[in-house]
Amino acid sequence: MQNKEHGVPELFTWEFATDPYPAYAWLREHAPVYRTALPSGVEAWLVTRYGDARQALADPRLSKNPAHHAGSDRAKGRTGIPGERNADLMTHLLNIDPPDHTRLRRLVSKAFTPRRVAEFAPRVQELTDRLIDNFAADGTADLIHDFAFPLPIYAICDLLGVPSEDQDDFRDWAGMMIRHGGGPRGGVARSVKKMRSYLAELIHRKRLDPGDDLISGLIRASDDGEHLSENEAAAMAFIILFAGFETTVNLIGNGMYTLIRHPEQRARLQRSLDAGETDLLATGVEELLRYDGPVELATWRYATEALELGGKRVEAGDPVLVVLAAADRDPERFAEPDTLDLARRDNQHLGYGHGIHYCLGAPLARLEGQTALATLLTRLPDVRLAEDPADLRWRGGLIMRGLRTLPVQFTAHSPDGPSGL
């Protein structure tokens, strides 16, 4: 639908959420830096061209600190992650700038190492197989509820060091957080507060009895005598869970949906996996991130001074939202951007961001995405949609892009191993 007065496509409707790419193509061509009112009522600039997006993501004049937002207190309360302000969880990497960002990222990087992620691979495979075992004999499943949702929750809980008996609570809290208004009023804020209280208690226990987990690593991390404070450790554990959870749900859900809708590309990947090859899987996951990735808009930025972006004057205090989904289909950067090509090599997509805020958890997301998609295609080779694509619904929300459900059918078979987690 289009705004007939100005010709601008109507944004942020349910129809738009189903397929936002035509509207983003219009904005890229006609209004690449566009000021609009968001569903919350907050006004922000949308940046849709790849070159402008890459510039904005790395521009130090665009702060991550909400204190730079020139809006009212009411408007400030409608940006960022719901509930984080009231739960005292603001001091994490998505909300701060250098030098604090530099210090925290350096400390967190000491705990969140590539080696730790690589050593975690067998556990991710085990979780993946056990989840598939739970529905393999049924011949049907909802790949969001039964697979894409629990996999990253259990994986990140294991990585953080959350005891197995507490992980179902985390699953409930996380489920409320990704409903984006679909649950009871105030449910997201209550879930964030419960998670904050639990993390504070868990950090206290880990200080007394540290283990070989990420929270213990955050507590031990130091640099020239500097440590993470308890508030900083809680906020970092929270953002690792929040940022690493829903993004992976959507990477798996959007990825499988895209592969099912592109049978030739899917068959090509299945042949590659059957031959024991991994190159196409690696490039394929990057292409799925570009083509219909889990993060539609990068998280909030605020101009610290007046600046020019894409020929527009952005005033100090203005919020700026980089539309990754639009930038990653920019024909000025990607050949045939609306075509899925799992073997695409020149693929410097912005799905994990750019600059100093490049996603710290990208290696873990890639590991989970590659493991999940490869195992699903191998163990459920004839998986297909159980509903018409027009009947599927996408979750509301400004930043993330993901399906509410993904019902599928496949040939039932006995599970490979013991069911249950």
N, C-alpha and C positions, 0 to 999 in steps of 0.2 A: 504493500500500500504506500501511497505517496501523499505528502502534504501538498494539496493542490495549489495553495497560494504561492509557495516558494519552489515547488518541484523537488524538495528534499524528501527522501524516503522516510516513512514513519519508522522510528526506532523504538526498540525495547518493548514491542508488543509480543504476544505469544506467536503470532505468525512470523515476526522477525526472528525470534529465538529458534524456530525450526530451521530456517536457512537465512542467516544474516549476510551471506556473502554478496548477493546482488546489491544490497544497500551499501555495503562497504565499498564495492567497486564504484558506485556512484559518488560516494564521498571522496574516494581517492582521486577521481577525475575532476570533480567540480568544486569540492570544498575539503581539501586534504587536511587542513587544521580548522576544525569546526566547533564553535561554542554552542552548547545545547543544555537544556534542562534535563537532568536525569530523573528516573522514576521517584527518587527520594526528594526531589525538589532542588537539590544542589546543582548549581551550574558549573560545567567543566568544559575544557577543551578536549576534543577527540583528535588524535593524531593517527592518520591512516596510511601514509606512504612510507615505504621501507626506509628511505634515506632520512626523512624527518624523524621517524621512530627511533632509528639507531642513534641519531644525534641526541634526541630527548632522553633516551635511557642512560646516556653517559654524561649528560650536561650537569656540572656541579651546581648550576644556578637553579636546577629543579630538585628541591629538597624532598627527602622522604619523611621529614619530621612534620607531623600534623600541626605543630605550633605555628608554622608559617602560613597556614590557611587563613585568609583574610575574612572568611565568613563568620557568621554569628556562632555562639556556643552551640546552638541547636543544629546548625549546619555541620559544625565540626563533629558533633556526635553521630552524624550520618555518614561519615567516611571511615575507612579502615575496616578492621574485622569486628563484627558485632560482639559487644560484651567485653572486649579486651581492655577498654578504658576503665570501666568500673571494677574489673577484676585485677587491676594493677599489673597488667601484662604488656605494657607499652614498650618496654626497653628491649626490643629485639631487633634483628637486622633489617626488617622491612620498614622500620619507623625511625631510623637514626642515620646521621650523616657522619663523615669524618670530622674530628679524629676518633670519636667514640665508636663509629662503625668499624674503622680500621682496627682498633684495639679488640673489639668483641669478635670480629670475624677471624682475626689471627688466633685468638684463644680458642674459639669454637673449632677452627680448622685443625688444631692439635688433637681434638677428640674425634672429629668426623673425618677420618683419613680414608684415602682410597684403599689402603690395606684392610681397614675394618670392613668396608663395603665388600671387597673381594672375598674376604673370609666368610661373609654372610650369605654368599651365593647358595651353598647347599641347603641352608635353612629356608630360603625363598623357594627353592625347588620343592622341598618337602611340604611346605605350606600349600603351594600350588597344586601338587598332586593330591594331597588330602582333601582339599576343597572340591576338586573334580570328582574324587572318589565318592563324595557325599551325594552326588546327583547323577553319576555316570549310568547307573542302572535304571534311571527313571525315563530317559529319552527326552526329557524336557527340563528346562531350567530358566531362571531369570539371571542372566549373567551379571547384572548389577548387584542384586540382593544376595545371590548365592556365591558370587565369586569376586567380582571387581571391588565390591565394598569391603568384605572381610579381609581379603589378602593384604592390602597395605596397612590396615589397622593392626592385625596380628604381627606383621613384619616389623612395623615401627615400634610397637610395644616391646617386642623382643629386643630390638636394637637399643631402645632406651633403658631397658632393664625393668619394665613393669612386670610384676609377678603374674603368672598365668591365671591365678584365681581372681585377679583384678581386671583382666583384659576385657571381660564382657561389659564391665562398667564403662570402660573407654569406648567400646563399640557403641553403646547406647548414647553417650555424650556426643560422639562424633556423628552419629546418625542424625541427632537433633541439629547439629551445626550445619549440615549440608542441605537441610530442607529449605533453607532460604525463604522463610515465611510460611512454609507449608505445615508447620507444627503449631502447637499451642502458643498463644501470645506470650512473649518473654521467655520462651523455651530456650532459645539460643543463648541468651545472657545467663540464664540459670545453669546451663550446661557448662559454659565457659567458667563460671565461678566454681562449680563443683570440680572441674578439672584443675583449676588453679589451686584449690585447697588440697586436692590429692597430690599434686606435684610438689607442693611445699612440704607435705609430710614425707613423701618419697625421698626428696632431696635430703631431708634431715636424717632419714634412715641410712641413706647411702654414705653420708658423711661419717657415720659411726661404723658402717660395715660396707665399704666399697667393694665393687665387683668388677668384672671385665665388660661393662656395658657403657653406653654412651653417656648416661647421666653421671656415672662415676668418673668417666673421662672428662666431662665438663667441670666437675668439682675439682679434679686434679690439675686441670689445665692452668698453666701459669706462664707469665712472660715478664722477666725482670721484676719478679716479686709480686706482679699483679695477678689477681684471681677474679673469677666471676663472682659477683655478689650473689646472695641467695635469690634476690629478685631477678637478677640477670639470668641466672641458671634456670629459674622457673619459666621466665619469658622465652628463653631459647628452646627449652624442651617443648614448650607449647607451640612455638612457631614451626619447629621441626615436625611435630605431629600434624599441625594444621596445614602447613604448606606442602608437606610430603604425602599427606593422606588423600585429600580430595583430588589433587592433580593426578595421582596414580589411578584412582577410581576412574577418572575421565579418560586418561590415556588408554586404559584397557577397554573401557566401554566404547569410546569413540573409535578406537582402533579396530575392534572386532566388527562393529557396525559398518565401518568403511570397507573393511576387507570383504564382508559378506555382500556389500553392494557393488563390489568390483571383482567379479568372479575370475576374470583373466589374471589380474594381479595376484589374487589370493592363490590360484592354482600354481602360478609361477613360484610363489613363496613356499607352498607345500612341497613342490618338487625339489626345491633347494634344501628344505629341511629333511626330506626323505633321503637325500643324498649325503646328509651329514655336514652340509655347508652352513656357514654362519654369516658370510659377507652380506647376503641379501637381507637377512634378518636385521643386521645392524643398520644398513642404509634404509631399510623399510620402516623401522621404528622412527628414524629421524624424519622420513617423509610423512608418516602419519602425524607426527607432531606439527609439521608444517601445514599439512592439508586440512586437518580439522582437529587442532590441538586442544588440550585440556584447559588452557588459560586463554580466555578471549581478550581480556584487557589486562595490561600490567597494573600492579597495585599503584596506589595514589602517589602523585608527586605534586609539589606546590612551588610556584615561582618565588624565589627570594628577592628578585628584582625584576624590573620590566625587561623583556627580551623579545626578540623576533624569532618566530618558529614557522617555517613554511609560508613566509610572507605575511603572517599575522602578528600583531602586537599582543603579547601576553603580559598582563599587568602583574605587579608584585602581589602575591597572595592568591593568585588564581590557581585552582586545581587543574592538573593536566593528566589525562589518561591516554596512554599509548595503546592503540588497538592492535595487538599482536596478530590477531586473526586476519586483519586487513593487510598489514605490512607483509605478512608471509604469503600473500597471494598477489603481490605487486608485480605486474608484468614488466616493470622497469628493472626488476631484480631477478625474477625467476622466469625461465622459459616455460610457456604453456602452464601458468600457475594453477589453473583450475583442473589440470589433468593429474591424476595420481600416478606416480612413477616410482615404484619401490626401489629402483636401482639409481635414482637421482644422486649424482655425485656432488654437483655444485649446489650445496644446500645449507648455506649459512643462515638457517632460520633463527628467529628470535624467541622461540618457544621457551627457552630457559633464561631469557633476558639478555642483557649486554652491559658491559662495564663493571663497576665495582659491586653491583647488586646481582651479578650473574648467579644463578641458583647454585647454592652450595651442595644441595642434595641431588644434582643432576646425575651423578654416577649411580646412586641408588635407584632413582626413577628409571634410568635406562635398564638396569639389571632387572627390576621388577617387570617392566614392560616387555622386554625381550623374553624373559622366562615365561610370563603368563601367556603371551600370544603364541609363542612357539609350542607350548604344551597343549593349549586348547586346540590348535590346528592339527597337532599330531594325534591327540587322543580322541578328538571329536571331528574327524576329517570331513564329515558330511553335514556339519552344523549349518543351520539355516534359520532365517527369521520365522517366528511362529505367529507374527502379526503383520498386517500391512504397514509399511513404513509411515504412511500418513497418519496412522493411529498412535505412533510413538510420541511421547512428550518429553521436552527438554526441561531441566530444572531452571527455575527462575534464579535471579542473582546477576550481579553486574560483572564480576571478575571471571568466574569460572564458566566453562561450557561443558555440559554433560547430560546424558540421558537419565530420566527417572527410572526407567526399566528397559531391559533388553531381553524379551522372551524369545527363546530359541527351541528348536527341535533337532534331534540327531538320533542316530541308531543307538539304542540302549545296549550297554555291555557291562559285564562285571567289573567292579573297581579293581585297580591294580594293587591296592594295598588296604590296610585298615582304615575305616572311615573315622571321622571325628577329629577334633583338635584337642 
